[in-house]
Amino acid sequence: MAKILSKSTSILLIIFAIFFLSTYVSAETPTFSRNLSPSSLGLKREKLTHLHFYFHDIVSGPKPTAVQVAHAAMTNTSSTGFGFVVVLDDPLTILPENTSKVVGRAQGIYASASQSEIGLLMVLNYVFIEGKYNGSSLSVLGRNTILSKVREMPIVGGSGVFRFARGYAQARTYTFDTKTGDAVVEYNVYVLHY
């Protein structure tokens, strides 16, 4: 009987030890990732939104909204301006006139990133200040060949109403002043978001 009891006790001790150690190990192991349902974050059905606005890139005058902050030694001799970097805080308006209602700002950086054509690397946020999009933003990271009639750049994310956003922005130059370098660009943005 002692052999049976000690055998049962040994089995119980082994089971208890395994349970205790597995609980201890799983409690101490941090979780790097887990799958979630979108509804657990309050996300509902995904929708497609179209935004239309004008981007005013003002490089001249007493209050420019785009300022060159860096350039390479070769920038001035490059046919494409290769190597210049501009920081911007450009107004986004409903109509092309600079007196039109401002609905947001384009904030970020563009840089000349091509030695063979005028091609800009655009890294910017469209920060909205109007209506249901107030406080929300969209992030753009892409190539802008400004001499092309229509340019397409990806929307890679967003915040606020545009959390989990993805899509694209189409840019068309509306006006470009060759004397001042100021430009107005029409944007049509198509974005999927929750």
C-alpha positions in Angstrom: 0.0 0.0 0.0 2.9 2.4 0.8 4.3 1.7 -2.7 0.9 2.6 -4.3 0.5 5.7 -2.1 4.0 6.9 -2.9 3.5 6.1 -6.6 0.3 8.2 -6.5 1.9 10.9 -4.6 4.8 10.9 -7.0 2.5 11.3 -10.0 0.6 14.1 -8.2 3.8 15.9 -7.4 5.0 15.6 -11.0 1.6 16.9 -12.3 1.7 19.7 -9.8 5.3 20.6 -10.7 4.5 20.6 -14.4 1.4 22.8 -13.9 3.3 25.2 -11.6 6.2 25.5 -13.9 4.1 26.0 -17.0 2.1 28.7 -15.2 5.2 30.3 -14.0 6.9 30.2 -17.4 3.8 31.5 -19.3 3.3 34.3 -16.7 6.9 35.5 -17.0 7.1 35.3 -20.8 6.1 38.6 -22.4 3.9 38.5 -25.5 5.3 40.3 -28.5 2.2 40.1 -30.7 -1.3 38.8 -30.8 -4.1 38.7 -33.3 -7.0 41.1 -32.7 -10.4 41.6 -34.2 -10.8 45.2 -35.6 -14.0 45.4 -33.6 -12.0 45.0 -30.4 -10.6 48.5 -31.2 -14.0 49.9 -32.0 -13.3 49.8 -35.7 -16.4 49.3 -37.9 -16.7 48.8 -41.7 -14.0 50.2 -43.9 -15.0 53.1 -46.2 -13.5 54.9 -49.2 -13.2 58.7 -48.9 -12.4 61.2 -51.6 -10.8 64.5 -50.6 -10.2 67.4 -53.0 -8.1 70.4 -52.1 -5.4 72.8 -53.3 -1.9 72.8 -52.0 -0.2 76.3 -51.9 3.6 76.0 -52.0 4.9 79.5 -51.4 8.7 79.9 -51.6 8.8 83.7 -52.2 7.9 86.8 -50.3 8.1 87.8 -46.7 6.2 84.8 -45.4 7.1 81.7 -47.4 5.5 78.4 -46.4 8.3 76.3 -47.9 11.9 77.0 -47.1 15.1 75.3 -48.4 17.1 74.1 -45.4 19.9 72.1 -47.1 21.6 71.4 -50.4 24.6 69.5 -51.6 27.7 71.0 -53.1 26.5 69.9 -56.6 22.9 71.1 -56.2 23.5 74.5 -58.0 25.2 72.7 -61.0 22.7 69.9 -61.2 20.1 70.2 -64.0 17.6 68.7 -61.6 18.6 70.5 -58.4 19.7 67.2 -57.0 20.3 67.3 -53.3 18.2 70.3 -52.1 15.9 69.7 -49.1 12.8 71.9 -48.3 10.7 72.0 -45.2 7.1 73.0 -45.7 4.0 74.1 -43.8 1.7 74.8 -46.8 -2.0 75.7 -46.6 -4.6 73.4 -48.1 -7.6 75.2 -49.4 -11.0 74.4 -51.0 -10.4 76.5 -54.1 -7.2 77.5 -55.9 -7.2 81.1 -54.7 -5.0 81.7 -51.7 -7.9 83.6 -50.1 -10.0 80.4 -50.2 -11.0 78.7 -47.0 -8.1 76.7 -45.4 -9.1 73.1 -44.6 -5.6 71.9 -43.5 -1.9 72.1 -43.9 0.7 70.0 -45.7 3.6 69.7 -43.2 6.8 67.8 -43.9 9.8 67.7 -46.2 10.4 67.4 -49.9 13.8 66.8 -51.5 15.2 66.5 -55.0 16.1 62.9 -55.2 16.7 62.3 -59.0 19.8 63.1 -61.1 18.0 62.4 -64.4 14.7 64.3 -64.0 13.0 66.6 -61.6 11.8 64.1 -59.1 11.0 64.9 -55.5 10.8 62.6 -52.5 7.7 63.7 -50.6 7.5 63.0 -46.9 4.6 64.9 -45.5 1.4 64.9 -43.5 -1.9 66.4 -44.6 -3.1 67.8 -41.2 -6.8 68.7 -41.4 -8.4 71.5 -39.3 -12.0 71.6 -40.7 -15.2 69.7 -40.1 -15.3 66.0 -39.2 -11.6 65.6 -40.2 -10.4 68.3 -37.7 -7.4 66.9 -35.8 -6.9 64.0 -38.2 -4.0 63.5 -40.7 -2.9 61.5 -43.6 0.7 60.5 -44.3 2.3 60.6 -47.7 5.6 59.0 -48.7 6.3 58.9 -52.4 7.9 60.2 -55.6 6.6 63.4 -57.2 7.9 64.0 -60.8 6.6 67.6 -60.8 6.8 68.1 -64.6 4.4 65.1 -65.2 0.8 66.2 -65.9 -0.5 63.8 -63.2 1.5 62.4 -60.3 0.5 59.6 -58.0 1.8 59.2 -54.4 0.8 56.6 -51.9 -1.0 57.4 -48.6 0.8 55.2 -46.1 -1.2 55.9 -43.0 -3.1 58.3 -40.9 -4.4 59.4 -37.5 -7.7 60.2 -35.9 -10.6 59.5 -38.4 -7.9 58.2 -40.8 -6.4 55.6 -38.4 -5.3 52.5 -40.5 -5.6 54.6 -43.7 -4.2 53.6 -47.1 -4.7 54.9 -50.5 -3.2 57.4 -53.0 -3.0 61.0 -53.8 -3.1 62.4 -57.4 -1.4 65.8 -57.9 -1.9 68.1 -60.9 -0.1 71.5 -61.1 -2.7 74.2 -61.2 -0.4 77.2 -61.5 3.4 77.6 -61.3 5.0 81.1 -61.3 8.4 80.7 -63.1 9.6 84.0 -61.6 8.9 83.3 -57.9 8.8 79.5 -57.9 5.4 79.6 -56.1 3.0 76.8 -57.1 -0.6 75.8 -56.5 -1.2 72.1 -56.9 -4.6 70.4 -57.1 -4.9 67.2 -55.1 -7.5 64.4 -55.4 -6.9 61.9 -52.5 -8.6 58.6 -52.3 -8.3 56.9 -48.9 -9.6 53.6 -47.4 -10.1 53.9 -43.6 -12.4 52.8 -40.8 
